[in-house]
Amino acid sequence: MDFDWNNPPFNLSRSLSIQEIEESFEDPFAVKLLPDSSRFAAQSRYFNLGMSSKGSGVFTVYRTNGKSIRVISARSFEPEEKFFYQRKMNQTLGSTSA
């Protein structure tokens, strides 16, 4: 899937690069969420929690038309998101520890 980086609607933080954001979508344990709020659903926005190859946790809000991804916002994981990501990864791997 291609990414649309033309005029991103946010400032890239110093802690995340475009490469790290893209890599977080390639993470085999990435958690992709559909919004449960009508505010986000009406605008077809989705959430991705994934890790870059450097081990940086990336939370992303994005839109997609099925061919390309338009990143609306991206930042490093908050502690709760890191915990959620780790728990989902452990469930996927069949581990009983959280």
Stockholm file with secondary structure:
# STOCKHOLM 1.0

chainA/1-98         MDFDWNNPPFNLSRSLSIQEIEESFEDPFAVKLLPDSSRFAAQSRYFNLGMSSKGSGVFTVYRTNGKSIRVISARSFEPEEKFFYQRKMNQTLGSTSA
#=GR chainA/1-98 SS CEECCSSCSSCCCTTCCHHHHHHHHHCTTCEEECCSSHHHHTTTCEEEEEECTTCCEEEEEEEECSSEEEEEEEEECCHHHHHHHHHHHHHHHTCSCC
#=GC SS_cons        CEECCSSCSSCCCTTCCHHHHHHHHHCTTCEEECCSSHHHHTTTCEEEEEECTTCCEEEEEEEECSSEEEEEEEEECCHHHHHHHHHHHHHHHTCSCC
//
